[in-house]
Amino acid sequence: MTSPETTHITSRDNPLLKELRKLSSEPTAYRKTGRVWLEGDHLCSAALTRGIKPAVAVFSESFMPLAGVFNASAAIKNIVNNNYKIVVISDKLWQDISGLESPAKMGFVVDLPSSVQIVPNVATVILDRVQDAGNVGSILRSAAAFGFKQVIAITGTAALWSPKVLRAGMGAHFGLQLVESASLEDLSVLTIPLVVTSSHQGDFLQNLMQNKALPQTCAWVMGHEGQGVRAELLEKAAVSVRIGQPGGEESLNVAAAAAICLHASSVA
């Protein structure tokens, strides 16, 4: 799997290696560089499936001899067939760029998608200051799984393209329209009803489903882990929803609540 395009990096001071260290460790580094680091075959394959082309394909030195043997990898096959630029990094240096406990030995550098505008009338998820990266990634995954097309992150939400959100999203990023750093005013372009979630007020989700009262195309609002959805959005909501919890817990994790609500909306 060698080609004239292959470059070997052995110095810690290499500019690409410096960039990868930032992209793998700093949640918002991608905003400065305009590029994202995808580590592991799963994320790389998900990007390729959606037509995302890597700017650079990166492999660890010890993985290169195995790449031809384990050619079942969709990502590797695609790289070989399309002759993308390949960079090989020594195993010792790879530890500096991996964000995983068990480094994946391969990754892509991809260009950050161009700035996008809010689409007014597609099924949407709005994240109101959801701060935990794992929760955000999980919600993106649920949104993609249940047919939602757009996710709008209001300022104060975890960075959508950060390494932790990418890993938790498991490739969902590449099937969604993602809008970051939105303001409340930006939401005014939406022509679909807002549906907000609350742990203590609103109609029970199961009743709305039974009565077919959930809007078919809507924007679900998922709020801050501790404070919930802010008052301004509660006031604008067409429907307020709470999830019945017969077990008596005070509230659900926001990612779990999102999965339940988005699934209900997808089959309403």
C-alpha positions as CSV (number, residue, x, y, z in Angstrom):
1,M,0.0,0.0,0.0
2,T,2.8,2.4,-0.8
3,S,2.7,5.0,-3.5
4,P,4.6,8.1,-4.6
5,E,2.1,10.2,-2.7
6,T,3.1,8.7,0.7
7,T,4.9,11.0,3.1
8,H,6.6,9.7,6.3
9,I,6.7,11.9,9.4
10,T,9.3,11.3,12.1
11,S,9.6,14.8,13.7
12,R,7.4,16.1,16.5
13,D,7.9,19.6,14.9
14,N,6.2,18.7,11.7
15,P,3.4,21.2,10.9
16,L,0.8,18.5,10.2
17,L,1.7,16.7,13.5
18,K,1.3,20.0,15.4
19,E,-2.1,20.5,13.8
20,L,-3.2,17.0,14.6
21,R,-2.2,17.4,18.3
22,K,-4.4,20.5,18.5
23,L,-7.3,18.9,16.7
24,S,-7.3,15.8,18.8
25,S,-7.0,17.6,22.2
26,E,-8.7,21.1,21.9
27,P,-12.5,21.0,21.5
28,T,-12.7,24.2,19.4
29,A,-9.4,24.0,17.5
30,Y,-11.3,23.1,14.3
31,R,-12.8,26.6,14.2
32,K,-9.3,28.1,13.8
33,T,-7.9,25.5,11.3
34,G,-11.1,24.8,9.3
35,R,-10.3,21.1,9.5
36,V,-11.4,18.1,11.6
37,W,-9.5,15.0,12.7
38,L,-11.4,11.8,12.4
39,E,-9.7,8.9,14.2
40,G,-10.6,5.3,13.5
41,D,-12.0,3.2,10.6
42,H,-15.6,3.7,11.7
43,L,-15.6,7.5,11.5
44,C,-13.5,7.5,8.4
45,S,-15.9,5.0,6.6
46,A,-18.9,7.0,7.7
47,A,-17.4,10.1,6.2
48,L,-16.6,8.3,2.9
49,T,-20.1,6.8,2.7
50,R,-21.5,10.4,2.8
51,G,-19.2,11.5,0.0
52,I,-16.7,13.3,2.3
53,K,-13.2,13.2,0.8
54,P,-10.2,13.3,3.1
55,A,-7.7,16.1,2.7
56,V,-5.1,13.6,4.1
57,A,-5.3,9.9,5.1
58,V,-3.0,9.3,8.1
59,F,-1.7,5.9,9.3
60,S,0.7,4.7,12.0
61,E,3.9,3.1,10.8
62,S,3.1,-0.3,12.2
63,F,-0.3,-0.3,10.6
64,M,1.0,0.2,7.1
65,P,2.2,-3.4,6.5
66,L,-1.2,-4.7,7.7
67,A,-3.3,-2.4,5.6
68,G,-3.0,-4.6,2.5
69,V,-3.9,-7.7,4.5
70,F,-6.9,-6.3,6.2
71,N,-8.3,-4.8,3.1
72,A,-11.9,-5.4,4.1
73,S,-11.8,-1.9,5.6
74,A,-14.1,0.3,3.4
75,A,-12.0,3.3,4.4
76,I,-8.7,1.7,3.3
77,K,-10.2,0.4,0.0
78,N,-11.4,3.8,-0.8
79,I,-8.1,5.4,-0.1
80,V,-6.3,2.9,-2.3
81,N,-8.8,3.2,-5.2
82,N,-8.8,7.0,-5.2
83,N,-5.1,7.5,-4.5
84,Y,-5.6,10.1,-1.7
85,K,-2.6,11.7,-0.1
86,I,-1.2,9.4,2.5
87,V,0.9,10.3,5.5
88,V,2.6,7.7,7.7
89,I,3.5,8.6,11.3
90,S,5.9,6.7,13.5
91,D,4.2,4.7,16.3
92,K,5.9,6.8,19.0
93,L,4.6,10.0,17.6
94,W,1.1,8.6,17.1
95,Q,0.5,8.6,20.8
96,D,0.7,12.3,20.7
97,I,-2.3,12.7,18.3
98,S,-4.6,9.9,19.5
99,G,-7.5,10.8,21.7
100,L,-8.3,7.1,22.4
101,E,-7.1,4.8,25.2
102,S,-6.5,2.2,22.5
103,P,-5.3,4.2,19.5
104,A,-7.0,3.4,16.3
105,K,-3.8,3.5,14.1
106,M,-5.6,5.4,11.3
107,G,-7.5,8.6,10.7
108,F,-8.5,11.3,8.2
109,V,-8.0,15.0,8.1
110,V,-11.2,16.5,6.5
111,D,-12.1,20.0,5.7
112,L,-14.8,21.5,7.9
113,P,-18.1,21.8,6.0
114,S,-18.8,25.3,4.8
115,S,-20.9,27.6,7.0
116,V,-24.6,26.7,6.6
117,Q,-27.8,28.6,7.0
118,I,-30.8,27.3,8.9
119,V,-33.3,25.5,6.8
120,P,-36.8,26.7,7.9
121,N,-39.0,23.7,7.3
122,V,-37.1,20.4,7.9
123,A,-37.3,18.2,11.0
124,T,-34.9,19.8,13.5
125,V,-33.3,19.4,16.9
126,I,-32.4,22.5,18.8
127,L,-29.7,22.2,21.5
128,D,-30.1,24.9,24.2
129,R,-26.8,25.0,26.0
130,V,-26.4,21.2,26.2
131,Q,-22.8,21.2,27.6
132,D,-21.7,17.6,27.9
133,A,-19.9,16.4,24.7
134,G,-21.1,12.8,25.2
135,N,-24.7,14.0,25.5
136,V,-24.4,16.1,22.4
137,G,-22.9,13.3,20.3
138,S,-25.5,10.9,21.5
139,I,-28.3,13.3,20.5
140,L,-26.8,13.8,17.1
141,R,-26.8,10.0,16.7
142,S,-30.5,9.7,17.7
143,A,-31.4,12.6,15.4
144,A,-29.8,10.9,12.4
145,A,-31.3,7.5,13.3
146,F,-34.8,8.9,13.5
147,G,-34.9,10.9,10.3
148,F,-34.1,14.4,11.5
149,K,-32.2,16.5,9.0
150,Q,-30.9,19.5,11.0
151,V,-29.4,20.2,14.4
152,I,-29.1,23.8,15.6
153,A,-26.7,24.4,18.5
154,I,-27.5,27.6,20.5
155,T,-24.4,29.4,21.8
156,G,-23.3,27.7,25.0
157,T,-23.7,24.2,23.6
158,A,-20.7,21.9,23.4
159,A,-18.7,22.4,20.2
160,L,-20.4,20.1,17.6
161,W,-17.1,19.0,15.8
162,S,-15.0,18.5,18.9
163,P,-13.2,15.1,19.2
164,K,-15.5,13.9,22.0
165,V,-18.7,14.8,20.2
166,L,-17.5,13.2,17.0
167,R,-16.7,9.9,18.8
168,A,-20.1,9.9,20.5
169,G,-21.9,10.8,17.3
170,M,-20.4,7.7,15.6
171,G,-20.7,9.2,12.1
172,A,-24.0,11.0,12.5
173,H,-22.4,14.3,11.7
174,F,-22.2,13.4,8.0
175,G,-25.9,12.9,7.6
176,L,-27.0,16.1,9.3
177,Q,-27.1,19.8,8.6
178,L,-25.3,21.3,11.6
179,V,-25.6,24.9,12.6
180,E,-23.4,26.1,15.4
181,S,-23.4,29.2,17.7
182,A,-27.0,30.2,16.8
183,S,-28.8,32.9,18.7
184,L,-32.4,32.9,19.8
185,E,-33.1,35.5,17.1
186,D,-31.7,33.1,14.5
187,L,-34.5,30.6,15.3
188,S,-37.1,33.1,14.0
189,V,-36.6,31.8,10.4
190,L,-38.1,28.4,11.4
191,T,-41.5,27.8,10.0
192,I,-42.2,24.6,12.0
193,P,-43.6,24.4,15.5
194,L,-41.2,24.2,18.5
195,V,-41.7,21.3,20.9
196,V,-40.0,21.7,24.2
197,T,-39.1,19.1,26.8
198,S,-39.5,19.6,30.5
199,S,-39.3,17.3,33.5
200,H,-42.2,18.9,35.4
201,Q,-44.6,20.6,33.1
202,G,-46.5,20.0,29.8
203,D,-48.4,17.0,28.4
204,F,-47.2,13.5,28.8
205,L,-45.5,12.2,25.7
206,Q,-47.5,8.9,25.8
207,N,-50.8,10.8,25.7
208,L,-49.7,13.0,22.8
209,M,-48.7,9.9,20.9
210,Q,-52.0,8.2,21.6
211,N,-54.0,11.2,20.5
212,K,-51.7,11.8,17.5
213,A,-51.1,15.3,18.8
214,L,-47.4,15.5,18.1
215,P,-46.6,17.8,15.1
216,Q,-45.4,15.6,12.1
217,T,-42.5,18.0,11.3
218,C,-41.2,20.0,14.2
219,A,-38.2,21.3,16.0
220,W,-37.5,19.5,19.3
221,V,-35.8,21.7,21.9
222,M,-33.4,19.9,24.3
223,G,-32.2,22.0,27.2
224,H,-29.3,22.4,29.6
225,E,-28.5,19.4,31.7
226,G,-29.3,21.2,35.0
227,Q,-31.4,24.2,34.0
228,G,-33.5,22.7,31.2
229,V,-34.9,24.8,28.4
230,R,-34.6,28.5,28.9
231,A,-37.8,30.5,29.5
232,E,-37.7,32.4,26.2
233,L,-38.0,29.1,24.3
234,L,-40.7,27.7,26.7
235,E,-42.8,30.7,25.8
236,K,-42.4,30.2,22.1
237,A,-43.3,26.5,22.2
238,A,-46.3,25.2,20.4
239,V,-46.2,22.0,22.6
240,S,-44.6,21.3,25.9
241,V,-43.8,17.6,26.6
242,R,-42.8,15.6,29.6
243,I,-41.9,11.9,29.8
244,G,-43.8,9.8,32.3
245,Q,-41.5,8.1,34.8
246,P,-43.4,5.6,36.8
247,G,-40.2,4.6,38.6
248,G,-40.2,7.9,40.3
249,E,-36.9,9.4,39.2
250,E,-36.7,13.1,39.2
251,S,-35.5,13.4,35.6
252,L,-33.9,11.7,32.7
253,N,-30.5,12.3,31.2
254,V,-31.0,14.7,28.3
255,A,-29.5,12.3,25.7
256,A,-31.9,9.5,26.9
257,A,-34.9,11.9,26.9
258,A,-33.9,13.1,23.4
259,A,-33.8,9.5,22.1
260,I,-37.3,8.8,23.5
261,C,-38.8,12.0,22.1
262,L,-37.2,11.9,18.7
263,H,-38.3,8.2,18.3
264,A,-41.8,9.2,19.3
265,S,-41.9,12.0,16.8
266,S,-40.5,9.8,14.0
267,V,-43.4,7.3,14.4
268,A,-46.1,9.7,15.4
